[in-house]
Amino acid sequence: MKRSKNKYSFGNLYWRLSAAFLVILTLIGVAYVYITIHHSAEYFNKVSQLLNRNVATQIVKDTKPFKNGKVDTAVLEEMFRHAMAVNPSLEIYLLDTQGKILAHSVPENKIILDKVDLKPVTEFISNHGTKYITDNDPRDVNAKKVFSAAPVVTDKILEGYIYIVLASEEYVAISQLLSGDYLMQVGLRTMILTLLAALLIGLVIFRVFTRNHRKIIEVMQKFREGDINARIKIKSTGDTKQLAESFNEMANILTQNLDKVNAIEMLRRELIANISHDLKTPVSVIQGYAETLQMKELTLADSDRRRYINTILQNTQKLEKLVNELFELSKLEANQVVPKKEPFSISELLNDMYNKYQLIAKEKNISLETELSKDLPPVYADVSLIERVMQNLIDNAIKFTPEGGMIMIRTHRYDNHVEVIITDSGIGIPESEQDKVFTRYYRTTDNFMDLKESAGLGLTIAKKILELHNSSLKFMSKENSGSSFSFSLPVYKTK
């Protein structure tokens, strides 16, 4: 129901485009009618001026408006009556050489201007009326009208001008009423028909253009409703294709992230289960031996008492180590550990580690050896964190190497890096489990008692520390043939 409502609502892109297109067409139609009326009126004025351009000249030929340098009123009145009888739309004015109105054919109370601009008049006369020109309407301050004009010359002396407004006020009013009504009807009909035709064509075009857009919305709605495999399949090009590809890419990323979240959730549950198990065992042992000490406080032999206390201490230490490793890993994963890098000798650090673990290796009858390159340059890293990496890797090697086995620590320089390799002859890692090596709580087997001392976080912590140094922990292993872990550190560059 939601999809159907959205499909036909005004908020739909198709209908919004259609409405916007209708508004634009309406504005264009109104502008079209206005421009048509305006240019039609201008066209009519041009035609009128060209047809009547010689009217003033003919009047001057037939009439002498000046007598002895003065206006001949009787002659003018006769001229006005004759001209008005022939063409009532004419308004005739007699101008002096400065453009002042000396006489006119319209009622006196209708005259507003007492002077006409002579510049358009002289231009009209010089062009013989072939150029469209407008000038003052003495009856309207703001109006410009087409006219005919001719000079009045007596004995080669310019005495004034005959200035004829070709469209009188009454004529213009009637003409505008009739032509405006006609043009409005024609314009409106044309506009309505054009709007309907353009609107229908536009709706069809918009329907085609928004087809892919509707597909995109439908797929997005499916994705939002839980169909995470929904993808947009269109053959279009341009922005629509780019939008579809962007959505598909985003959907792929979200799906991958969702898979990662689900995997992390499974790891979290597994982690909680492992932590619960690892905490439960030492806690149960501590509780059991403590209760025994309390119950048999008076009857328990001293040797048994000491054994019980040692057991409680060992499990307390194991519990403390587990909590410390969990705390350390949580800080690394939360990016709360910032390496304090400095130059130091990797050879000295490895020799210290060798001396530290020599006794532990002998107790287990394991041969611990080093093969360090000579004259190694200082490396640039956090010495305490790298020591922690070495400690975890050597601990791991000792725990997985049986008696009589061997552990080798080697270094190798290449380019501007020093590589550290720890190789053991232990139980190795089955190929089917090698992708799980760096996951928390990974253990290959429980064949050795030493594995019970491990919290299963050593390799994960070492990997996180090396990532803080822009390095990686690599390994090679084969079941029953030992393992080899390696990492590299940059050589310190002196300025």
Solvent accessible surface area in square Angstrom, and as a share of the most:
residue,aa,sasa,rsa
1,M,202,0.90
2,K,168,0.71
3,R,94,0.34
4,S,60,0.39
5,K,158,0.67
6,N,58,0.30
7,K,79,0.33
8,Y,139,0.53
9,S,39,0.25
10,F,140,0.58
11,G,50,0.48
12,N,13,0.06
13,L,49,0.24
14,Y,16,0.06
15,W,94,0.33
16,R,127,0.46
17,L,64,0.32
18,S,6,0.04
19,A,33,0.25
20,A,50,0.39
21,F,51,0.21
22,L,74,0.37
23,V,86,0.50
24,I,92,0.47
25,L,21,0.10
26,T,52,0.30
27,L,116,0.58
28,I,101,0.51
29,G,7,0.07
30,V,84,0.48
31,A,46,0.36
32,Y,105,0.40
33,V,10,0.06
34,Y,147,0.56
35,I,88,0.44
36,T,43,0.25
37,I,47,0.24
38,H,90,0.40
39,H,102,0.45
40,S,36,0.23
41,A,52,0.40
42,E,53,0.24
43,Y,148,0.56
44,F,84,0.35
45,N,46,0.24
46,K,74,0.31
47,V,54,0.31
48,S,18,0.11
49,Q,2,0.01
50,L,89,0.44
51,L,140,0.69
52,N,35,0.18
53,R,82,0.30
54,N,94,0.48
55,V,35,0.20
56,A,0,0.00
57,T,54,0.32
58,Q,95,0.42
59,I,21,0.11
60,V,25,0.14
61,K,141,0.60
62,D,105,0.54
63,T,17,0.10
64,K,137,0.58
65,P,3,0.02
66,F,23,0.10
67,K,130,0.55
68,N,142,0.73
69,G,55,0.53
70,K,152,0.65
71,V,52,0.30
72,D,30,0.15
73,T,82,0.48
74,A,73,0.57
75,V,51,0.29
76,L,3,0.02
77,E,87,0.39
78,E,97,0.43
79,M,13,0.06
80,F,23,0.10
81,R,146,0.53
82,H,122,0.55
83,A,9,0.07
84,M,65,0.29
85,A,85,0.66
86,V,109,0.63
87,N,42,0.22
88,P,94,0.59
89,S,15,0.09
90,L,7,0.04
91,E,2,0.01
92,I,0,0.00
93,Y,0,0.00
94,L,0,0.00
95,L,0,0.00
96,D,31,0.16
97,T,53,0.31
98,Q,121,0.54
99,G,0,0.00
100,K,109,0.46
101,I,22,0.11
102,L,71,0.35
103,A,19,0.15
104,H,34,0.15
105,S,26,0.17
106,V,15,0.08
107,P,80,0.51
108,E,130,0.58
109,N,132,0.68
110,K,88,0.37
111,I,36,0.18
112,I,107,0.54
113,L,39,0.19
114,D,100,0.52
115,K,109,0.46
116,V,1,0.01
117,D,71,0.37
118,L,31,0.15
119,K,153,0.65
120,P,22,0.14
121,V,0,0.00
122,T,62,0.36
123,E,62,0.28
124,F,4,0.02
125,I,45,0.23
126,S,77,0.50
127,N,48,0.25
128,H,143,0.64
129,G,1,0.01
130,T,82,0.48
131,K,109,0.46
132,Y,74,0.28
133,I,17,0.08
134,T,44,0.26
135,D,0,0.00
136,N,23,0.12
137,D,3,0.02
138,P,0,0.00
139,R,18,0.07
140,D,59,0.31
141,V,86,0.49
142,N,142,0.73
143,A,22,0.17
144,K,124,0.53
145,K,31,0.13
146,V,3,0.02
147,F,0,0.00
148,S,0,0.00
149,A,4,0.03
150,A,4,0.03
151,P,46,0.29
152,V,6,0.03
153,V,73,0.42
154,T,59,0.34
155,D,125,0.65
156,K,197,0.83
157,I,113,0.58
158,L,72,0.36
159,E,38,0.17
160,G,0,0.00
161,Y,17,0.07
162,I,1,0.00
163,Y,0,0.00
164,I,0,0.00
165,V,1,0.00
166,L,6,0.03
167,A,9,0.07
168,S,6,0.04
169,E,78,0.35
170,E,97,0.43
171,Y,81,0.31
172,V,34,0.19
173,A,58,0.45
174,I,105,0.53
175,S,28,0.18
176,Q,119,0.53
177,L,128,0.64
178,L,117,0.58
179,S,47,0.31
180,G,22,0.21
181,D,79,0.41
182,Y,139,0.53
183,L,29,0.14
184,M,81,0.36
185,Q,80,0.36
186,V,61,0.35
187,G,3,0.03
188,L,73,0.36
189,R,153,0.56
190,T,46,0.27
191,M,24,0.11
192,I,89,0.45
193,L,121,0.60
194,T,76,0.44
195,L,26,0.13
196,L,99,0.49
197,A,51,0.40
198,A,23,0.18
199,L,36,0.18
200,L,114,0.57
201,I,103,0.52
202,G,4,0.04
203,L,41,0.20
204,V,98,0.56
205,I,72,0.36
206,F,36,0.15
207,R,93,0.34
208,V,75,0.43
209,F,143,0.60
210,T,4,0.03
211,R,119,0.43
212,N,26,0.13
213,H,54,0.24
214,R,41,0.15
215,K,87,0.37
216,I,3,0.01
217,I,46,0.23
218,E,81,0.36
219,V,21,0.12
220,M,71,0.32
221,Q,24,0.11
222,K,85,0.36
223,F,35,0.14
224,R,174,0.64
225,E,115,0.51
226,G,51,0.49
227,D,65,0.34
228,I,60,0.30
229,N,118,0.61
230,A,11,0.09
231,R,61,0.22
232,I,8,0.04
233,K,178,0.76
234,I,29,0.15
235,K,201,0.85
236,S,30,0.19
237,T,108,0.63
238,G,53,0.51
239,D,120,0.62
240,T,41,0.24
241,K,85,0.36
242,Q,116,0.51
243,L,81,0.40
244,A,3,0.02
245,E,92,0.41
246,S,57,0.37
247,F,13,0.05
248,N,31,0.16
249,E,107,0.48
250,M,88,0.39
251,A,0,0.00
252,N,64,0.33
253,I,86,0.44
254,L,82,0.41
255,T,24,0.14
256,Q,104,0.46
257,N,64,0.33
258,L,75,0.37
259,D,80,0.42
260,K,125,0.53
261,V,87,0.50
262,N,77,0.39
263,A,49,0.38
264,I,106,0.54
265,E,54,0.24
266,M,136,0.61
267,L,73,0.36
268,R,110,0.40
269,R,155,0.57
270,E,89,0.40
271,L,27,0.13
272,I,87,0.44
273,A,59,0.46
274,N,39,0.20
275,I,35,0.18
276,S,58,0.37
277,H,114,0.51
278,D,13,0.07
279,L,57,0.28
280,K,142,0.60
281,T,59,0.34
282,P,1,0.01
283,V,68,0.39
284,S,56,0.36
285,V,43,0.25
286,I,39,0.20
287,Q,103,0.46
288,G,33,0.32
289,Y,64,0.24
290,A,44,0.34
291,E,78,0.35
292,T,35,0.20
293,L,32,0.16
294,Q,139,0.62
295,M,157,0.70
296,K,98,0.42
297,E,102,0.46
298,L,172,0.85
299,T,117,0.68
300,L,20,0.10
301,A,53,0.41
302,D,93,0.48
303,S,67,0.43
304,D,46,0.24
305,R,72,0.26
306,R,147,0.54
307,R,124,0.45
308,Y,29,0.11
309,I,89,0.45
310,N,79,0.40
311,T,28,0.16
312,I,33,0.17
313,L,93,0.46
314,Q,119,0.53
315,N,22,0.11
316,T,60,0.35
317,Q,99,0.44
318,K,48,0.20
319,L,38,0.19
320,E,102,0.46
321,K,81,0.34
322,L,7,0.04
323,V,76,0.44
324,N,82,0.42
325,E,12,0.05
326,L,37,0.18
327,F,127,0.53
328,E,36,0.16
329,L,2,0.01
330,S,58,0.37
331,K,67,0.28
332,L,7,0.04
333,E,73,0.33
334,A,58,0.45
335,N,119,0.61
336,Q,126,0.56
337,V,29,0.17
338,V,116,0.67
339,P,28,0.18
340,K,164,0.69
341,K,75,0.32
342,E,79,0.36
343,P,61,0.39
344,F,27,0.11
345,S,39,0.25
346,I,1,0.01
347,S,25,0.16
348,E,116,0.52
349,L,14,0.07
350,L,0,0.00
351,N,64,0.33
352,D,88,0.46
353,M,2,0.01
354,Y,62,0.24
355,N,102,0.52
356,K,107,0.45
357,Y,6,0.02
358,Q,35,0.16
359,L,121,0.60
360,I,77,0.39
361,A,0,0.00
362,K,134,0.57
363,E,133,0.60
364,K,34,0.14
365,N,94,0.48
366,I,7,0.03
367,S,49,0.32
368,L,6,0.03
369,E,72,0.32
370,T,46,0.27
371,E,103,0.46
372,L,43,0.22
373,S,41,0.27
374,K,182,0.77
375,D,143,0.74
376,L,29,0.14
377,P,27,0.17
378,P,62,0.39
379,V,0,0.00
380,Y,83,0.32
381,A,0,0.00
382,D,10,0.05
383,V,50,0.28
384,S,68,0.44
385,L,26,0.13
386,I,0,0.00
387,E,67,0.30
388,R,47,0.17
389,V,0,0.00
390,M,0,0.00
391,Q,52,0.23
392,N,7,0.04
393,L,4,0.02
394,I,0,0.00
395,D,31,0.16
396,N,32,0.17
397,A,3,0.02
398,I,11,0.06
399,K,33,0.14
400,F,31,0.13
401,T,0,0.00
402,P,47,0.30
403,E,127,0.57
404,G,61,0.59
405,G,12,0.11
406,M,79,0.35
407,I,0,0.00
408,M,31,0.14
409,I,0,0.00
410,R,82,0.30
411,T,10,0.06
412,H,90,0.40
413,R,113,0.41
414,Y,87,0.33
415,D,119,0.62
416,N,76,0.39
417,H,66,0.29
418,V,1,0.01
419,E,42,0.19
420,V,1,0.00
421,I,17,0.09
422,I,3,0.02
423,T,41,0.24
424,D,13,0.07
425,S,51,0.33
426,G,5,0.04
427,I,29,0.14
428,G,5,0.05
429,I,12,0.06
430,P,26,0.17
431,E,152,0.68
432,S,94,0.60
433,E,47,0.21
434,Q,46,0.21
435,D,120,0.62
436,K,102,0.43
437,V,3,0.02
438,F,44,0.18
439,T,52,0.30
440,R,63,0.23
441,Y,18,0.07
442,Y,36,0.14
443,R,78,0.28
444,T,27,0.16
445,T,32,0.19
446,D,105,0.54
447,N,120,0.62
448,F,49,0.20
449,M,140,0.63
450,D,50,0.26
451,L,3,0.01
452,K,110,0.46
453,E,97,0.43
454,S,21,0.13
455,A,9,0.07
456,G,13,0.13
457,L,0,0.00
458,G,19,0.18
459,L,21,0.10
460,T,10,0.06
461,I,0,0.00
462,A,0,0.00
463,K,63,0.27
464,K,59,0.25
465,I,0,0.00
466,L,0,0.00
467,E,77,0.34
468,L,47,0.24
469,H,8,0.04
470,N,139,0.71
471,S,19,0.13
472,S,56,0.36
473,L,11,0.05
474,K,132,0.56
475,F,47,0.20
476,M,153,0.68
477,S,22,0.14
478,K,143,0.61
479,E,94,0.42
480,N,121,0.62
481,S,73,0.47
482,G,5,0.05
483,S,9,0.06
484,S,26,0.17
485,F,8,0.03
486,S,14,0.09
487,F,4,0.02
488,S,22,0.14
489,L,1,0.00
490,P,48,0.30
491,V,17,0.10
492,Y,81,0.31
493,K,147,0.62
494,T,113,0.65
495,K,251,1.07
